[in-house]
Amino acid sequence: MPKIKTSRAAAKRFKVTGTGKLKRNKAYKRHILTKKTTKTKRNLRKAAIVDSTNVKTMKKILPYM
């Protein structure tokens, strides 16, 4: 069997935790920040775990993570 290529775009956006879960950054923190509250912006700073419904797809895209 040939090697499977890793999606480089996904590899730059996701990290694997010690327990094997995928960590991601939250969206909506790039621009138009003046109308967003301080609380909203603060909550967007924290990283999030990829939802269980998407994990199977992500593991396919990132075979060696």
C-alpha positions in Angstrom: 0.0 0.0 0.0 1.3 3.5 -0.8 1.6 6.1 1.9 -1.4 8.4 2.5 -0.8 12.1 2.0 -1.5 14.5 4.9 -3.7 17.5 4.2 -1.2 20.3 4.8 -3.9 22.9 5.3 -5.4 20.7 8.1 -2.0 19.9 9.6 -1.4 23.6 10.2 -4.8 24.2 11.9 -5.0 21.2 14.2 -2.9 19.8 17.0 -3.3 16.5 18.9 -3.6 16.5 22.7 -2.0 13.9 24.9 -5.1 11.8 25.0 -5.4 11.8 21.2 -8.2 14.4 20.8 -7.9 17.1 18.2 -7.5 20.7 19.3 -8.5 23.7 17.1 -8.8 27.5 17.3 -12.1 29.2 17.2 -13.3 31.2 14.2 -14.6 34.9 14.1 -11.6 36.5 15.7 -9.9 38.0 12.6 -11.8 41.2 11.8 -14.9 43.4 12.5 -14.0 43.2 16.2 -15.3 46.6 17.2 -19.0 45.4 17.3 -18.1 42.2 19.3 -18.1 42.5 23.1 -15.0 42.0 25.2 -16.5 38.9 26.6 -17.1 37.4 23.2 -13.5 38.2 22.1 -12.1 36.7 25.4 -14.0 33.5 24.9 -12.7 33.2 21.3 -9.1 33.2 22.5 -9.4 29.7 24.1 -8.8 26.6 22.0 -11.6 24.1 21.5 -11.8 20.4 21.0 -13.0 19.1 17.6 -16.5 17.8 17.9 -17.0 14.0 18.0 -19.0 14.1 14.8 -16.1 15.4 12.8 -13.3 13.3 14.3 -13.6 10.4 11.8 -13.2 12.8 8.8 -10.3 14.6 10.5 -8.4 11.4 11.2 -8.7 10.5 7.5 -7.3 13.9 6.5 -4.5 13.7 9.1 -3.4 10.0 9.0 -0.1 10.4 10.9 -1.2 12.6 13.7 
